Amino acid sequence: MSARDLVHQAVKTALQKDGWTITHDPLTIDLNDGQLQIDLGAERLIAAQKQDQQIAIEIKSFAAPSAISEFHTALGQFLNYRVALKLKDPSRILYLAIPQEVYAGFFTRQLPQLSIQEYQLKLIIFNPISEVIVQWQN
């Protein structure tokens, strides 16, 4: 099992506060040549539609000295996970969870913004101290 991110529990708690049920911790995807592990799987009943909405969440704290290097790693993982989910669990929507201060300090720059648009990244922006989701970015 891969190491958990520093803010793993904060994201998990924030999702639960937002009405999500954690279904997988981690969410394992079996491929013919190995396994991938996405940090969390969650679902929530949508009352108006009477069906479950399922998501997968990759958590990144961006604690390393180089934000751009962390971004390259996070983007690569996100794209690989999205391909695997399309094959194995196509109804599940993938999100990248990042701390609020990382979004404000790095993700508002040109390259991250262009990448978000180009690759249609979905973000969960959260406050790791209060353990709440600040914004869903679809």
C-alpha positions in Angstrom: 0.0 0.0 0.0 1.3 3.5 -0.8 1.9 6.0 1.9 -0.9 8.3 2.8 -0.7 12.0 2.2 -0.2 14.3 5.2 -3.8 15.7 4.8 -5.5 12.4 4.1 -7.6 12.4 7.3 -8.6 16.0 6.8 -10.0 15.3 3.4 -11.8 12.2 4.6 -13.4 14.2 7.4 -14.3 17.1 5.1 -16.0 14.7 2.7 -18.0 13.1 5.5 -19.0 16.6 6.8 -20.2 17.3 3.2 -22.5 14.3 3.2 -20.3 11.7 1.5 -19.9 8.1 2.7 -16.4 6.8 2.4 -16.6 3.5 0.6 -12.9 2.8 -0.1 -9.8 3.8 1.7 -8.0 3.3 -0.6 -9.9 2.6 -3.8 -8.0 -0.2 -5.6 -8.2 -0.7 -9.4 -7.1 -4.0 -10.7 -5.5 -4.0 -14.1 -4.1 -7.0 -16.0 -0.5 -6.0 -15.2 -0.9 -4.6 -11.6 -2.9 -2.5 -9.3 -3.5 1.3 -8.8 -4.6 2.8 -5.6 -6.5 6.0 -5.5 -6.6 7.6 -2.0 -10.4 7.5 -1.5 -13.6 6.3 -3.0 -16.9 7.9 -1.8 -20.6 8.0 -2.7 -23.6 10.1 -1.9 -27.2 9.6 -2.5 -28.7 12.3 -4.7 -32.2 12.6 -3.3 -33.8 14.2 -6.4 -32.5 11.5 -8.7 -32.7 8.6 -6.2 -29.3 7.3 -7.3 -25.8 7.2 -6.0 -23.1 9.6 -7.2 -19.7 8.0 -6.9 -16.3 9.8 -6.9 -12.7 8.9 -6.5 -10.3 11.3 -4.8 -6.6 11.6 -5.2 -5.2 13.7 -2.3 -2.1 15.9 -2.6 -0.7 18.3 0.0 2.1 19.8 -2.1 4.5 19.7 0.9 7.7 19.2 -1.1 9.9 22.1 -1.9 9.1 22.2 -5.6 5.4 22.9 -6.3 5.9 22.4 -10.1 7.5 19.0 -9.6 4.6 18.0 -7.3 2.2 19.3 -9.9 3.8 17.1 -12.6 3.5 14.1 -10.4 -0.1 14.9 -9.4 -1.1 15.5 -13.0 0.4 12.3 -14.3 -1.2 10.2 -11.5 -4.6 12.0 -12.1 -4.5 11.2 -15.9 -3.5 7.6 -15.3 -6.1 7.1 -12.7 -8.8 8.6 -14.9 -7.9 6.2 -17.8 -8.0 3.2 -15.4 -11.4 4.3 -13.9 -12.8 4.8 -17.5 -11.9 1.1 -18.1 -12.9 -0.4 -14.7 -15.4 1.9 -13.1 -16.6 4.5 -15.7 -19.4 5.9 -13.6 -17.0 7.1 -10.9 -15.8 10.8 -11.3 -12.2 11.5 -10.3 -11.2 14.6 -8.3 -7.8 16.0 -7.2 -8.1 17.3 -3.6 -5.7 20.1 -2.7 -5.4 22.5 0.3 -6.9 25.9 0.0 -3.5 27.7 0.4 -2.0 25.5 -2.4 -4.8 26.5 -4.7 -4.4 30.2 -3.9 -0.6 30.2 -4.1 0.0 27.8 -7.0 -3.0 26.6 -8.9 -4.0 30.2 -9.8 -0.8 30.5 -11.9 -0.9 30.2 -15.7 0.5 26.7 -16.2 -1.8 25.0 -13.6 -4.8 27.0 -15.0 -4.0 26.0 -18.6 -3.6 22.3 -17.5 -6.9 22.4 -15.6 -8.6 23.6 -18.7 -6.8 21.3 -21.2 -7.1 18.1 -19.1 -10.5 19.0 -17.6 -9.3 18.4 -14.0 -11.9 18.4 -11.3 -10.7 19.8 -8.0 -11.8 19.6 -4.4 -10.3 22.6 -2.6 -10.3 22.1 1.2 -9.2 23.7 4.4 -7.0 21.2 6.2 -7.4 22.9 9.6 -11.2 23.2 9.8 -11.5 20.0 7.7 -14.1 21.4 5.4 -14.5 21.6 1.6 -14.2 25.2 0.5 -14.9 24.6 -3.2 -15.8 22.0 -5.7 -14.3 22.9 -9.1 -15.8 21.0 -12.0 
